[in-house]
Structures are given as structure tokens and as C-alpha cells.
């Protein structure tokens, strides 16, 4: 079975808020779907939430967004496919369209059940959990909190952002009722075969997920989060798929899938994904030399022709003569480097000026881009730093964290 997963389309602002005839989706969504159609033979598309962003939009415009999403996602399937199932999981932003300005509205922007029931099949009472959210003067809003489908013999259990997210997009808490329903459904599915593979889909990850950009991008600690993690830990062959986290470069897979794969043991504790039991890089021949973890070079400004050095023990300066710098690969990172001069790390300080720092910190980790090819290609290995390479070093400043 081939599953295509996309998340966080964030159609917003001028894309969806103008005249109805001008409503359109992000081009990256259409381009990705087109590539899927050309390069993969997908059996199922899973969309992971946040289909729109913080924008108040009319019901007519939202219905058009929904229609375009359906048409576009269905085009991922090869020609001749009679079934084109697409699963829609709601994200923390999906109810913003209905209630972002705190004025109750009579439509639910997180409602995709009608599309799924037409493309996949009806949801029976046994396979759906509903909850009610407060919609101000309009009373209660019925939300699909969790549901289950079986597609091509595989079970898919989905947990929607619901009760709390409808009220506040930043309250990363799943309701206890919806999580309990998921726990009961998984127990039912695994009762007949404890070794089967079940796919579990939701929007927000756990706060200890591998490569998450920040812990607060994950679920809040609380009873429902603890119940969910304890539930999933019971089933070694359960695969959880999430979206939501896309704020920094670490949120993207650059080299190996283990950057974004988190393995948990039966106690719910994270197992390192960078060990000998989890290898997804090509296996190299035994005589292949290992990549050096550091290289020695001098750093010369193209603009001034001067070399980087120190004016004092910890303050950077420039001089006419070359001074050796050591460029080190930062441990447990595929693309961070540190630069050392005279034993001190080049550091971007609180005044957004550079100095030297004895300890490696977040603000002395740099991205390096090669610009010889005019493409600004990111360097991921020290052996890519050839003599006389033209590069750009990008640091995060502790002043504004940019």
C-alpha cells in the first residue's frame, strides 16, 4: 500500500479572502500532488490539517477552498483508479475560519466528513465519535472528534483537533473523551491480531517527537496526553502520522528519514533513531573512508579580501594574513557546523555582533551554503568544503533569535 501524506497547506490571505472567482490554493500543494501522480501509484492520500490559516472568510469562499482541495488531492491518483480515498484530519487552525474573530458563525470550517463519506464510505455510529463545542449565541457546534476507516485491509484511526481547538487554536489539548474513544477503538482492532499494522493520524505531535522545532509545538502535558501516549505504547506495530510542526529547518527531512521518525518503547520512552538498528542511508563498502568531522581552513571575505581573526581573546576582527579556523560538524545534526578560531567558537551575541565563545551554544551553530554554483546549496558534509570554496555562513542571533 502506498500512502501519500501532506499537511499544513495554510491557504490564507489573498488566496482565499477575495472575490469567489479569485480563490485558489498554494501552488506548492498542486505541484506536490502533480509529482505524486507522475512518480507514485498512491492508494490513499492523508491530509494532516491546517488547510487554512488565521483568516476570517465567508462560507462561500471556504466552500470553494474545500472544493479545490478535493479536486486537487483526487488528481494524485493514477488514471483509471475507480477509488480515490482521501482522509482529512483537522488541525489547530481549521476552526479559526469559523471562530477566529470570536463572532459565532453558523458553519464549521473543519467539516470534511461529507467528502470522506462520498469518497471512502459512510461513517457508522460504531466508527465515529462526536463532541459538542460552545459556539456562543448559536449554541453548540457538533464536531467529529475521532473516527475509523478500513482501507484496502488496513485500519486507519484518526483523532481530530476538536473541543479545545475550536475555542482556542493555541490550546494543544485533545479532549479526554476523544482520546478514550481512540484507546477503546485500538483495543478492539488489536484484539483479533496483536501484531497487525494500524495507522494512527492526528495533527499535533508529542512534545518529545524527534527533530521537533520546540517542545511547545507538541501536545500540552495533561491527562489526555498521558492517556494517549500510554495507549499507543501498547502496540509496537502502530504507525503514528502527524503534521503541525514546520517552523524551523529541523522540521524538514534533509538527509535521512530518521530525522522525523520517533520510535517509542513499551513504556512510552523515546528510543534513539540514530543507532545501528535504524539505518536508512545507503550501506557503504567496507573500504569507504569516513567523512572527517572537521576541516581546517581560513575564512576570507570576498568583499574586503581580509581574513577572519581575533582582535583580542574573544572579539572577532579581520587581518591581511590568513588565520586557521576549524569547521566542525555538530554532533547529532545533519547540517549544523561550528567554526572555531583560536579555540573559541564564533558566536552571534546579544547585540547581533560576532565574538568568540568558549562553549558551543545554539548561537554558535551555523548553516553553511555553497555559492560557487550560484544556487546557494546547503552543505551537509565537511568533505563538501573544498579549498577556495565560496560559502555563506548563517547564524542565529541571540538578540532576536533570527
C-alpha positions, 0 to 999 in steps of 0.5 A: 500500500502506498500512502501519500501524506501532506499537511499544513497547506495554510491557504490564507490571505489573498488566496482565499479572502477575495472575490469567489472567482479569485480563490485558489490554493498554494501552488506548492500543494498542486505541484506536490500532488502533480509529482505524486501522480507522475512518480507514485501509484498512491492508494490513499492520500492523508491530509494532516490539517491546517488547510487554512490559516488565521483568516476570517472568510465567508462560507462561500469562499471556504466552500470553494477552498474545500472544493479545490482541495478535493479536486486537487488531492483526487488528481494524485491518483493514477488514471483509471483508479475507480477509488480515490480515498482521501482522509482529512484530519483537522488541525489547530487552525481549521476552526479559526475560519469559523471562530477566529474573530470570536463572532459565532458563525453558523458553519464549521470550517473543519467539516470534511466528513461529507467528502470522506463519506462520498469518497471512502464510505459512510461513517457508522455510529460504531466508527465515529465519535462526536463532541459538542463545542460552545459556539456562543449565541448559536449554541453548540457546534457538533464536531467529529472528534475521532473516527475509523476507516478500513482501507484496502485491509488496513485500519486507519484511526484518526483523532481530530483537533476538536473541543479545545481547538475550536475555542482556542487554536493555541490550546494543544489539548485533545479532549479526554473523551476523544482520546478514550474513544481512540484507546477503546477503538485500538483495543478492539482492532488489536484484539483479533491480531496483536501484531497487525499494522494500524495507522494512527493520524492526528495533527499535533505531535508529542512534545518529545517527537524527534527533530521537533522545532520546540517542545511547545509545538507538541501536545500540552502535558495533561491527562489526555496526553498521558492517556494517549501516549500510554495507549499507543505504547501498547502496540509496537506495530502502530504507525503514528502520522502527524503534521503541525510542526514546520517552523524551523529547518529541523522540521524538514527531512534533509538527509535521512528519514530518521530525522522525523521518525520517533520510535517509542518503547513499551513504556512510552520512552523515546528510543534513539533513531540514530543507532545501528538498528535504524539505518536508512542511508545507503550501506557503504563498502567496507573500504569507504573512508569516513567523512572527517568531522572537521576541516581546517581552513581560513575564512576570507571575505570576498568583499574586503579580501581580509581574513577572519581573526581575533582582535583580542581573546574573544572579539572577532576582527579581520587581518591581511594574513590568513588565520586557521579556523576549524569547521566542525560538524555538530554532533547529532545534526545533519547540517549544523557546523561550528567554526572555531578560531583560536579555540573559541567558537564564533558566536552571534551575541546579544547585540547581533555582533560576532565574538568568540565563545568558549562553549558551543551554544545554539548561537554558535551553530551555523548553516553553511551554503555553497555559492560557487554554483550560484544556487546557494546549496546547503552543505551537509558534509565537511568533505563538501568544503573544498579549498577556495570554496565560496560559502555563506555562513548563517547564524542565529542571533541571540538578540532576536533569535533570527 
